[in-house]
Amino acid sequence: MRNFLAIVGAATIAFLALGWYLGWYQVSSQQSSQGKQSLQVDINPEKITEDVKKGVEKGSEIVDHLRDKPKSEPSGPASTFFSPTTAPADKKSPADSRPNDNRGAVGYREPRN
């Protein structure tokens, strides 16, 4: 429950900071003739609607781009980590000197040199 309240609080603070940055609202302080302070909040719903529409359009463009992206072989250091590798025929690996009893085992992988 405490974690949920922390997430709600963080989301609220992020929403308020983003809204202030994007100009969704303005907060101003006014002093009345009697010496009292008053706080005034002006909300701009047209700006909020416009920014949300822009965000939805940008999000749909990103999703469409990711959907249309051709599937390619993964690249990077972890792309071949889980795929099986075989030693070249002309090069003898240290695994060749051991008995072959583990080569058919599930999860067995030739060591890299």
DSSP file (Angstrom, degrees, kcal/mol; ACC not computed):
  #  RESIDUE AA STRUCTURE BP1 BP2  ACC     N-H-->O    O-->H-N    N-H-->O    O-->H-N    TCO  KAPPA ALPHA  PHI   PSI    X-CA   Y-CA   Z-CA
    1    1 A M     >        0   0    0      0, 0.0     4,-2.2     0, 0.0     5,-0.2   0.000 360.0 360.0 360.0 -39.6    0.0    0.0    0.0
    2    2 A R  H  >  +     0   0    0      1,-0.2     4,-1.9     2,-0.2     5,-0.1   0.891 360.0  50.0 -66.5 -38.0    2.8    2.3    0.9
    3    3 A N  H  > S+     0   0    0      2,-0.2     4,-2.2     1,-0.2    -1,-0.2   0.888 108.6  52.7 -65.8 -38.9    4.5    1.7   -2.5
    4    4 A F  H  > S+     0   0    0      1,-0.2     4,-2.4     2,-0.2    -2,-0.2   0.921 109.5  48.4 -63.0 -43.4    1.3    2.4   -4.3
    5    5 A L  H  X S+     0   0    0     -4,-2.2     4,-2.4     1,-0.2    -1,-0.2   0.860 109.7  53.1 -65.6 -34.5    0.9    5.7   -2.5
    6    6 A A  H  X S+     0   0    0     -4,-1.9     4,-2.4     2,-0.2    -1,-0.2   0.901 109.9  47.9 -66.0 -40.4    4.5    6.6   -3.4
    7    7 A I  H  X S+     0   0    0     -4,-2.2     4,-2.5     2,-0.2    -2,-0.2   0.915 112.0  49.2 -66.2 -42.6    3.8    5.9   -7.1
    8    8 A V  H  X S+     0   0    0     -4,-2.4     4,-2.3     2,-0.2    -2,-0.2   0.917 112.5  48.7 -62.7 -42.7    0.6    8.0   -7.0
    9    9 A G  H  X S+     0   0    0     -4,-2.4     4,-2.4     2,-0.2    -2,-0.2   0.911 111.9  48.0 -63.6 -43.2    2.5   10.8   -5.4
   10   10 A A  H  X S+     0   0    0     -4,-2.4     4,-2.4     1,-0.2    -2,-0.2   0.895 112.1  49.9 -65.1 -39.8    5.4   10.6   -7.9
   11   11 A A  H  X S+     0   0    0     -4,-2.5     4,-2.6     2,-0.2    -2,-0.2   0.895 110.6  50.5 -65.6 -39.4    2.9   10.6  -10.8
   12   12 A T  H  X S+     0   0    0     -4,-2.3     4,-2.6     2,-0.2    -2,-0.2   0.930 111.8  46.6 -64.3 -45.4    1.1   13.6   -9.4
   13   13 A I  H  X S+     0   0    0     -4,-2.4     4,-2.5     2,-0.2    -2,-0.2   0.906 113.1  49.6 -63.8 -41.0    4.3   15.6   -9.0
   14   14 A A  H  X S+     0   0    0     -4,-2.4     4,-2.6     2,-0.2     5,-0.2   0.909 111.6  49.1 -64.3 -41.5    5.4   14.6  -12.5
   15   15 A F  H  X S+     0   0    0     -4,-2.6     4,-2.7     2,-0.2    -2,-0.2   0.921 112.6  47.4 -63.8 -44.1    2.0   15.7  -13.9
   16   16 A L  H  X S+     0   0    0     -4,-2.6     4,-2.1     2,-0.2    -2,-0.2   0.911 114.1  46.7 -64.7 -42.4    2.1   19.0  -12.1
   17   17 A A  H  X S+     0   0    0     -4,-2.5     4,-2.3     2,-0.2    -2,-0.2   0.917 114.5  47.1 -65.9 -43.1    5.7   19.7  -13.2
   18   18 A L  H  X S+     0   0    0     -4,-2.6     4,-2.6     2,-0.2    -2,-0.2   0.917 111.9  50.8 -64.6 -43.1    4.9   18.8  -16.8
   19   19 A G  H  X>S+     0   0    0     -4,-2.7     5,-2.9    -5,-0.2     6,-0.7   0.892 111.7  47.0 -61.6 -40.7    1.8   20.8  -16.9
   20   20 A W  H ><5S+     0   0    0     -4,-2.1     3,-0.6     3,-0.2    -1,-0.2   0.914 113.3  48.9 -66.7 -42.0    3.6   23.9  -15.6
   21   21 A Y  H 3<5S+     0   0    0     -4,-2.3    -2,-0.2     1,-0.2    -1,-0.2   0.894 113.6  45.7 -64.7 -40.6    6.4   23.4  -18.1
   22   22 A L  H 3<5S-     0   0    0     -4,-2.6    -1,-0.2    -5,-0.2    -2,-0.2   0.505 115.6-113.5 -83.8  -3.5    4.0   23.0  -21.0
   23   23 A G  T <<5 +     0   0    0     -4,-0.6    -3,-0.2    -3,-0.6    24,-0.1   0.790  70.0 140.0  80.7  28.2    1.9   26.0  -20.0
   24   24 A W  S   <S+     0   0    0     -5,-2.9    20,-3.2    -6,-0.2     2,-0.3   0.785  76.1   5.3 -73.4 -26.6   -1.3   24.1  -19.1
   25   25 A Y  E     -A   43   0A   0     -6,-0.7     2,-0.4    18,-0.2    18,-0.2  -0.980  63.4-146.7-151.2 161.5   -1.8   26.3  -16.1
   26   26 A Q  E     -A   42   0A   0     16,-2.2    16,-2.8    -2,-0.3     2,-0.5  -0.996   8.8-154.0-132.3 139.1   -0.4   29.3  -14.4
   27   27 A V  E     +A   41   0A   0     -2,-0.4     2,-0.3    14,-0.2    14,-0.2  -0.948  19.6 173.4-113.8 129.3   -0.3   30.1  -10.7
   28   28 A S  E     -A   40   0A   0     12,-2.8    12,-3.4    -2,-0.5     2,-0.4  -0.970  23.2-138.2-136.7 153.1   -0.2   33.6   -9.5
   29   29 A S  E     -A   39   0A   0     -2,-0.3     2,-0.4    10,-0.2    10,-0.2  -0.910  19.7-173.4-112.0 135.6   -0.4   35.3   -6.1
   30   30 A Q  E     -A   38   0A   0      8,-3.1     8,-3.1    -2,-0.4     2,-0.5  -0.967  16.4-142.4-129.0 145.0   -2.4   38.5   -5.6
   31   31 A Q  E     -A   37   0A   0     -2,-0.4     6,-0.2     6,-0.2     2,-0.1  -0.924  20.2-141.9-107.8 128.1   -2.6   40.7   -2.5
   32   32 A S    >   -     0   0    0      4,-3.1     3,-1.7    -2,-0.5     6,-0.0  -0.286  28.8-102.9 -81.7 171.3   -6.0   42.2   -1.8
   33   33 A S  T 3  S+     0   0    0      1,-0.3    -1,-0.1     2,-0.1    -2,-0.0   0.716 121.1  60.2 -67.5 -19.5   -6.6   45.7   -0.5
   34   34 A Q  T 3  S-     0   0    0      2,-0.1    -1,-0.3     1,-0.0     3,-0.1   0.419 121.7-104.8 -88.5   1.9   -7.2   44.2    3.0
   35   35 A G  S <  S+     0   0    0     -3,-1.7     2,-0.3     1,-0.3    -2,-0.1   0.530  76.8 134.8  89.8   7.0   -3.7   42.8    3.1
   36   36 A K        -     0   0    0      1,-0.0    -4,-3.1     0, 0.0     2,-0.4  -0.655  51.2-129.7 -90.3 146.2   -4.7   39.2    2.5
   37   37 A Q  E     -A   31   0A   0     -2,-0.3     2,-0.4    -6,-0.2    -6,-0.2  -0.745  23.4-170.7 -91.9 139.4   -2.9   37.0    0.0
   38   38 A S  E     -A   30   0A   0     -8,-3.1    -8,-3.1    -2,-0.4     2,-0.5  -0.983  13.9-142.4-130.4 147.4   -4.9   35.0   -2.6
   39   39 A L  E     -A   29   0A   0     -2,-0.4     2,-0.4   -10,-0.2   -10,-0.2  -0.914  15.4-165.0-109.8 129.9   -3.7   32.4   -4.9
   40   40 A Q  E     -A   28   0A   0    -12,-3.4   -12,-2.8    -2,-0.5     2,-0.5  -0.963   4.2-165.2-120.9 131.2   -5.1   32.2   -8.4
   41   41 A V  E     -A   27   0A   0     -2,-0.4     2,-0.6   -14,-0.2   -14,-0.2  -0.968   3.3-164.5-116.5 121.6   -4.8   29.2  -10.8
   42   42 A D  E     -A   26   0A   0    -16,-2.8   -16,-2.2    -2,-0.5     2,-0.4  -0.932   8.2-159.8-107.1 121.0   -5.6   29.8  -14.5
   43   43 A I  E     -A   25   0A   0     -2,-0.6   -18,-0.2   -18,-0.2   -19,-0.1  -0.827   7.8-155.4-103.2 138.2   -6.1   26.5  -16.5
   44   44 A N     >  +     0   0    0    -20,-3.2     4,-1.7    -2,-0.4     3,-0.3  -0.814  14.9 176.1-112.5  88.5   -5.8   26.5  -20.3
   45   45 A P  H  > S+     0   0    0      0, 0.0     4,-2.5     0, 0.0     5,-0.2   0.808  78.0  59.2 -66.9 -28.4   -7.9   23.5  -21.5
   46   46 A E  H  > S+     0   0    0      2,-0.2     4,-2.4     1,-0.2     5,-0.2   0.910 106.6  47.6 -64.7 -40.6   -7.3   24.3  -25.2
   47   47 A K  H  > S+     0   0    0     -3,-0.3     4,-2.5     2,-0.2     5,-0.2   0.887 111.4  50.9 -66.9 -39.3   -3.5   23.9  -24.7
   48   48 A I  H  X S+     0   0    0     -4,-1.7     4,-2.4     2,-0.2    -2,-0.2   0.943 112.1  46.6 -62.9 -47.4   -4.0   20.6  -22.8
   49   49 A T  H  X S+     0   0    0     -4,-2.5     4,-2.3     1,-0.2    -2,-0.2   0.912 113.1  49.4 -61.5 -43.7   -6.2   19.2  -25.5
   50   50 A E  H  X S+     0   0    0     -4,-2.4     4,-2.2     1,-0.2    -1,-0.2   0.919 112.9  46.3 -62.9 -44.9   -3.8   20.3  -28.2
   51   51 A D  H  X S+     0   0    0     -4,-2.5     4,-2.3     2,-0.2    -1,-0.2   0.874 111.8  51.0 -67.9 -37.4   -0.7   18.8  -26.5
   52   52 A V  H  X S+     0   0    0     -4,-2.4     4,-2.5     2,-0.2    -1,-0.2   0.915 110.2  49.7 -66.4 -41.7   -2.6   15.5  -25.7
   53   53 A K  H  X S+     0   0    0     -4,-2.3     4,-2.4     1,-0.2    -2,-0.2   0.917 111.1  49.5 -61.8 -42.9   -3.6   15.2  -29.4
   54   54 A K  H  X S+     0   0    0     -4,-2.2     4,-2.5     1,-0.2    -1,-0.2   0.908 111.3  49.8 -61.5 -41.4    0.0   15.9  -30.5
   55   55 A G  H  X S+     0   0    0     -4,-2.3     4,-2.5     2,-0.2    -2,-0.2   0.893 110.5  49.0 -64.9 -40.4    1.2   13.2  -28.0
   56   56 A V  H  X S+     0   0    0     -4,-2.5     4,-2.5     2,-0.2    -2,-0.2   0.914 112.5  48.4 -65.9 -42.4   -1.3   10.6  -29.3
   57   57 A E  H  X S+     0   0    0     -4,-2.4     4,-2.1     2,-0.2    -2,-0.2   0.920 112.9  47.6 -63.0 -43.8   -0.3   11.3  -32.9
   58   58 A K  H  X S+     0   0    0     -4,-2.5     4,-2.0     1,-0.2    -2,-0.2   0.905 112.4  50.1 -64.9 -40.9    3.4   11.1  -32.1
   59   59 A G  H  X S+     0   0    0     -4,-2.5     4,-2.4     1,-0.2    -2,-0.2   0.900 109.9  49.7 -63.6 -41.3    2.8    7.8  -30.2
   60   60 A S  H  X S+     0   0    0     -4,-2.5     4,-2.6     1,-0.2    -1,-0.2   0.864 109.2  52.9 -67.8 -34.1    0.9    6.3  -33.0
   61   61 A E  H  X S+     0   0    0     -4,-2.1     4,-2.4     2,-0.2    -1,-0.2   0.912 110.1  48.0 -63.9 -41.5    3.7    7.2  -35.4
   62   62 A I  H  X S+     0   0    0     -4,-2.0     4,-2.3     2,-0.2    -2,-0.2   0.919 112.7  47.9 -65.4 -43.1    6.2    5.5  -33.2
   63   63 A V  H  X S+     0   0    0     -4,-2.4     4,-2.3     2,-0.2    -2,-0.2   0.919 112.5  49.1 -64.4 -43.3    4.0    2.4  -32.9
   64   64 A D  H  X S+     0   0    0     -4,-2.6     4,-2.4     1,-0.2    -1,-0.2   0.899 110.7  50.9 -62.0 -40.5    3.4    2.3  -36.7
   65   65 A H  H  X S+     0   0    0     -4,-2.4     4,-0.9     1,-0.2    -1,-0.2   0.910 111.3  47.6 -63.7 -41.7    7.2    2.7  -37.3
   66   66 A L  H  < S+     0   0    0     -4,-2.3    -2,-0.2     1,-0.2    -1,-0.2   0.864 112.6  49.3 -68.5 -35.4    7.9   -0.2  -34.9
   67   67 A R  H  < S+     0   0    0     -4,-2.3    -2,-0.2     1,-0.2    -1,-0.2   0.900 113.8  45.1 -67.8 -40.9    5.3   -2.4  -36.6
   68   68 A D  H  < S+     0   0    0     -4,-2.4    -1,-0.2    -5,-0.2    -2,-0.2   0.578  85.5 113.5 -81.4  -9.8    6.5   -1.7  -40.1
   69   69 A K  S  < S-     0   0    0     -4,-0.9     2,-0.0    -5,-0.2     3,-0.0  -0.448  75.3-115.1 -65.2 128.2   10.2   -2.2  -39.1
   70   70 A P        -     0   0    0      0, 0.0     2,-0.4     0, 0.0    -1,-0.1  -0.355  27.9-110.4 -66.6 143.7   11.5   -5.3  -40.9
   71   71 A K        +     0   0    0     -3,-0.1     2,-0.3    -2,-0.0    -3,-0.0  -0.596  47.8 173.0 -73.1 127.3   12.5   -8.2  -38.7
   72   72 A S        -     0   0    0     -2,-0.4     3,-0.1    -3,-0.0    -3,-0.0  -0.846  40.6 -79.8-131.0 168.1   16.2   -8.6  -38.7
   73   73 A E        -     0   0    0     -2,-0.3     2,-0.1     1,-0.1     6,-0.0  -0.450  54.6-109.4 -66.1 137.3   18.8  -10.7  -36.9
   74   74 A P        -     0   0    0      0, 0.0     2,-0.3     0, 0.0    -1,-0.1  -0.410  36.2-160.2 -68.1 146.4   19.6   -9.2  -33.6
   75   75 A S        +     0   0    0     -2,-0.1     3,-0.2    -3,-0.1    -3,-0.0  -0.915  38.4  71.9-126.6 155.8   23.0   -7.7  -33.2
   76   76 A G  S >  S-     0   0    0     -2,-0.3     3,-1.0     1,-0.1     4,-0.5  -0.666  91.1 -60.8 128.2 175.6   25.1   -6.9  -30.2
   77   77 A P  T 3  S+     0   0    0      0, 0.0     3,-0.3     0, 0.0    -1,-0.1   0.801 130.5  45.0 -67.3 -28.7   27.1   -8.8  -27.6
   78   78 A A  T 3> S+     0   0    0      1,-0.2     4,-0.5    -3,-0.2     3,-0.5   0.471  88.9  88.1 -94.0  -0.6   24.1  -10.7  -26.2
   79   79 A S  T <4 S+     0   0    0     -3,-1.0    -1,-0.2     1,-0.2     3,-0.1   0.835 100.0  30.2 -69.6 -31.2   22.6  -11.8  -29.6
   80   80 A T  T  4 S+     0   0    0     -4,-0.5    -1,-0.2    -3,-0.3     3,-0.2   0.342  94.3  95.7-107.0   6.2   24.7  -14.9  -29.9
   81   81 A F  T  4 S+     0   0    0     -3,-0.5    -2,-0.1     1,-0.2    -1,-0.1   0.902  94.0  32.6 -64.6 -41.6   25.1  -15.7  -26.2
   82   82 A F  S  < S+     0   0    0     -4,-0.5    -1,-0.2    -3,-0.1    -2,-0.1   0.488  99.7  95.0 -96.6  -3.7   22.2  -18.1  -26.0
   83   83 A S  S    S-     0   0    0     -3,-0.2     2,-0.1    -4,-0.1    -3,-0.0  -0.643  84.3-104.1 -87.5 147.1   22.5  -19.5  -29.5
   84   84 A P        -     0   0    0      0, 0.0     2,-0.3     0, 0.0    -1,-0.1  -0.399  36.0-159.7 -70.3 144.4   24.4  -22.8  -30.0
   85   85 A T        -     0   0    0     25,-0.1    25,-0.5    -2,-0.1     2,-0.4  -0.913   3.3-154.6-122.7 151.5   27.9  -22.5  -31.5
   86   86 A T        -     0   0    0     -2,-0.3     3,-0.1    23,-0.1    23,-0.0  -0.951  20.4-118.2-125.0 147.3   30.0  -25.1  -33.2
   87   87 A A        -     0   0    0     -2,-0.4     6,-0.0     1,-0.1    25,-0.0  -0.560  39.9 -99.0 -79.9 145.6   33.7  -25.2  -33.5
   88   88 A P        -     0   0    0      0, 0.0     3,-0.4     0, 0.0    -1,-0.1  -0.282  29.0-121.6 -61.5 152.5   35.2  -25.1  -37.0
   89   89 A A  S    S+     0   0    0      1,-0.2    -2,-0.1     3,-0.1     0, 0.0   0.837 109.6  49.4 -67.5 -34.0   36.2  -28.5  -38.4
   90   90 A D  S    S+     0   0    0      2,-0.1     2,-0.5     1,-0.0    -1,-0.2   0.672 101.8  71.1 -82.4 -15.0   39.9  -27.6  -38.9
   91   91 A K  S    S-     0   0    0     -3,-0.4     2,-0.5     0, 0.0    -1,-0.0  -0.883  75.7-142.9-104.6 127.5   40.3  -26.2  -35.5
   92   92 A K        -     0   0    0     -2,-0.5    -3,-0.1     3,-0.0    -2,-0.1  -0.760  15.9-156.1 -90.5 127.9   40.4  -28.6  -32.5
   93   93 A S    >   -     0   0    0     -2,-0.5     3,-1.6    -5,-0.1     4,-0.5  -0.607  30.1-110.7 -97.7 162.3   38.8  -27.3  -29.4
   94   94 A P  G >  S+     0   0    0      0, 0.0     3,-0.8     0, 0.0     4,-0.4   0.763 116.6  66.8 -62.0 -23.1   39.5  -28.5  -25.9
   95   95 A A  G >  S+     0   0    0      1,-0.2     3,-0.9     2,-0.2    -3,-0.0   0.765  88.8  66.0 -69.2 -23.5   36.1  -30.1  -25.8
   96   96 A D  G <  S+     0   0    0     -3,-1.6    -1,-0.2     1,-0.2     4,-0.1   0.770  95.5  56.5 -69.4 -24.2   37.2  -32.6  -28.5
   97   97 A S  G <  S+     0   0    0     -3,-0.8    -1,-0.2    -4,-0.5    -2,-0.2   0.634  97.7  77.4 -82.7 -12.0   39.6  -34.1  -26.1
   98   98 A R  S <  S-     0   0    0     -3,-0.9    -3,-0.0    -4,-0.4     2,-0.0  -0.550  97.7 -88.4 -91.7 161.1   36.9  -34.9  -23.6
   99   99 A P    >   -     0   0    0      0, 0.0     3,-0.5     0, 0.0    -1,-0.1  -0.332  32.8-126.5 -64.2 153.4   34.4  -37.7  -23.9
  100  100 A N  G >  S+     0   0    0      1,-0.2     3,-0.8     2,-0.1     4,-0.4   0.171  77.5 111.3 -87.3  17.4   31.2  -36.9  -25.9
  101  101 A D  G 3  S+     0   0    0      1,-0.2     3,-0.2     2,-0.1    -1,-0.2   0.756  79.2  44.7 -68.7 -22.9   28.8  -38.0  -23.2
  102  102 A N  G X  S+     0   0    0     -3,-0.5     3,-1.5     1,-0.2    -1,-0.2   0.576  88.0  87.1 -95.1 -10.0   27.6  -34.4  -22.4
  103  103 A R  T <  S+     0   0    0     -3,-0.8    -1,-0.2     1,-0.3    -2,-0.1   0.781  91.8  45.5 -66.1 -26.0   27.1  -33.2  -26.0
  104  104 A G  T 3  S+     0   0    0     -4,-0.4    -1,-0.3    -3,-0.2    -2,-0.1   0.484  89.9 113.2 -91.9  -2.5   23.6  -34.5  -26.3
  105  105 A A  S X  S-     0   0    0     -3,-1.5     3,-1.5     1,-0.1     2,-0.3  -0.352  78.3-102.2 -71.7 149.2   22.6  -33.1  -22.9
  106  106 A V  T 3  S+     0   0    0      1,-0.3    -1,-0.1    -2,-0.1     3,-0.1  -0.531 107.3  17.1 -70.0 132.0   20.0  -30.4  -22.7
  107  107 A G  T 3  S+     0   0    0      1,-0.3    -1,-0.3    -2,-0.3     2,-0.2   0.443  88.2 142.3  86.4   0.0   21.6  -27.0  -22.0
  108  108 A Y    <   -     0   0    0     -3,-1.5     2,-0.4    -6,-0.2    -1,-0.3  -0.550  26.2-177.1 -75.1 138.2   25.1  -28.2  -23.0
  109  109 A R        -     0   0    0     -2,-0.2   -23,-0.1    -3,-0.1     3,-0.1  -1.000  29.7-113.7-139.6 137.6   27.1  -25.6  -24.9
  110  110 A E        -     0   0    0    -25,-0.5   -25,-0.1    -2,-0.4     2,-0.1  -0.447  40.9-113.2 -64.9 136.6   30.6  -25.8  -26.4
  111  111 A P        -     0   0    0      0, 0.0     2,-0.3     0, 0.0   -16,-0.2  -0.449  27.9-122.8 -71.5 147.4   33.0  -23.5  -24.6
  112  112 A R              0   0    0     -2,-0.1   -25,-0.0     1,-0.1    -3,-0.0  -0.637 360.0 360.0 -87.7 147.8   34.3  -20.5  -26.5
  113  113 A N              0   0    0     -2,-0.3    -1,-0.1   -20,-0.0     0, 0.0   0.387 360.0 360.0-106.2 360.0   38.1  -20.0  -27.0
